[in-house]
């Protein structure tokens, strides 16, 4: 039973039943339940029974169903689009099912899954909108609970609003350029027309929809520089998620995991622009030009960057290009790698009485004059977070020690912070150079240096370097320290 746990054995579809005949065989409660369910469709309902309960008779009268007041015979199912065997008589239900199947008609037999070609869902009906809930028999109670929750979520006016939308679809297609239709429908379903419909005023809904339709300007592009966080999908902000859902194009760096990129709108275009160390697939200038040209074409662009877009993300250059081109843009902050790394270590970045400032730096500016400045800060007790520091670890350590920082200063290193496969290391500034030689660290690496590191939870981390001993200890043994 469990082997197909993640595949649907019954797949939901919406069957066209307008004007089709649906046959229900049976006269009791089960038949009435099916009649009520199918009565929500525009199918013609034919009920075959000699002993209809008074309730069923009343329902037939009120709903104008056909009633064949005779013992069931095979010809009763002929020409039907669907048959329900709901007689409560197992032998009869089996016959009905067999007859239907012989004619290739879809059949459902109450409480007999083996005789069923399909199951009926729990239904939230806001015609023309329908939500069908199926559990493949896992439990009607579960289906009803879900049904109740969805029912609460959907405004009673949704059906009228959807009908209005259907009646405007052609006009929208005629009047609006392709790029601006989505925005119109967003505003339609979430803006003034939806509010008017919710208040029960469909005339006002139509008026405001028409106004909205006529006021649409040609699509204006927009670029959001969005922080994707350190890698875990659930460290994305709600705003980032919303923008991803609205984006026409997602331009992303190599460091942003596939799972995060996948959170965007299904039909959004996805453009990887590389920028992993050593394999720049597009130059920064090309990326700037790409963003400008996408926005000029009226696209809503999400420029997805790992961590926070304003921390070592070259966002400054992209924003300048957008500003120069007069393109509307915004920045959505994200959780930067240093914060994720600190969280993975339980490492306080500021520590009362120990350190009250922090430095975000990179090992890559060593040739510029930047290092002396932050080295000075490190000496005066700041916590230092080093981005892109793996291949220059020795140089960073050397320069800090040279500037006067004790070789015993605590260091924490995290590879793949926030991700399930993260690895944590701890050691001292003197151990830091060993990072360069570690070819086993293929993921992004964050290094945090400073006295505050001593306040971290080091229990689950490995030593950064195995110090010289008489018999070198294997790394795993060190994990016990
Ligand atoms: N804007 C990003 C930084 C981009 S620079 C941010 O705010 O985090 C790329 C560097 O970030 C990497 O070399 C590495 O030092 C760091 N980094 C990014 N993601 C990381 C992760 N999950 N774990 C550890 N370091 C990470």
Boltz pocket constraint, residues with backbone or C-beta under 6 A from the ligand:
constraints:
  - pocket:
      binder: B
      contacts: [[A, 229], [A, 230], [A, 231], [A, 255], [A, 305], [A, 306], [A, 307], [A, 308], [A, 309], [A, 310], [A, 311], [A, 312], [A, 313], [A, 335], [A, 336], [A, 337], [A, 338], [A, 340], [A, 341], [A, 386], [A, 387], [A, 388], [A, 389], [A, 414], [A, 415], [A, 416], [A, 417], [A, 418], [A, 419], [A, 444], [A, 445], [A, 446], [A, 447]]
      max_distance: 6.0
